[in-house]
Amino acid sequence: MTGEIHNAGDETQAYGNATPQGEGGLTVSNEAMLAYGYDLGGTGEWKVREAFEDEDGWLILDWFGPEDEENGHFAEAAMEQMLTMVGFTETWDTEAYWDRAHEAPKRLSVEIVPHGSNDEPMYVLATQVIPAHQDGLKDVAGLLAVEPWWDERLRTVLSGLGLTPTQREARWLRVQRRHDS
């Protein structure tokens, strides 16, 4: 699949801008990117079949529950689960743990990409992420080609995480992170 780009979540602000907003001079900056993968949603609007159907829309898995979600720890919990998938069993007190912990998931070639606001992040499981920089327009047509192994890698990680997206197949998504400062 090439060429089609879909919005992840409901973000509609401009790419990579920073604007003063509100009283007190709060600066809001947006970081935009294209990501190939699945929109998993987030708190209150999970886009996976495992989301518990109550008024809060909690996501409940053997490795993640409402107490984690209230604290906004989905990306961290998913990363720990992905570390387990690649056989990473070290503990945080091991020398150079963080260096190896950041390298281990790269073997999967998949990452959790948070997007939306800091207060209520949503997530994409992606195998490719292309940042959109403020340094002008870029022709991305050649970058949008999909490698044959990407879909299989995504399905493997989804299975290991115990997630079934409502999105039928992986696709290119426009993702935007909002940073308040």
Protein Blocks (a to p, Z undefined) as FASTA:
>chain_A
ZZiacdehjbfbdehiacdedehhiacdddddddedddebjehiacbfklccdfkopacd
fkbcfklmmnopmmmmmmmmmmmmnopabdfklghklmmmmmmmmmnopacddehjfklc
cddddfbdcdddfebcadfklmmpccfklmmmmmmmmmmnopacfbfbdcdddddddddZ
Z
